[in-house]
Amino acid sequence: MDEFALCKGHNYGTILIDIETRQPIDLLPDRKTSTMARWLADHPGGEVICRDRSAAYAEAGRIGAPEAIHVADRWHIWSNLAEAVEKTVLQHRALLREPRDSASVQVTAAVERTELEPLTPVGPRTTGRLSDRTRARHAAVHALLDKGFGL
């Protein structure tokens, strides 16, 4: 089970997919716990509920199919892993140095050297995938606010 946007940020539904056949089973009009629990109770026999970490879906599974095992779906496992790795790298980014000249850096030359010269630190990086996306979103939001759009 997973949600999908009918109108992003406003209306969401739930899609149910058979794990074995990978075919859609049903579409529900919302992502409420009560709707999902009722559907599960009306369709007994489900042994495994594959879902994201949504508290609403977890509760629905406990109510509507208490015997079912809950597992995380593959997409959310990879997404969560990528997010954790990106956060960890960004937290330690200040420890990374920019290469002096990436075109002339050769691994074999560095391995052959017996004494390494200390590199002068150039400071933390100020750009990166996450920070660039955040700045772009911030600029887009403020451009819309300047045009009179708002929440």
Secondary structure, 3 states (H helix, E strand, C coil): CEEEEEECCCEEEEEEECCCCCCEEEEECCCCHHHHHHHHHHCCCCCEEEECCCHHHHHHHHHHCCCCEEEECHHHHHHHHHHHHHHHHHHCHHHCCCCCCCCCCCHHHHHHCCCCCCCCCCCCCCCCHHHHHHHHHHHHHHHHHHCCCCC
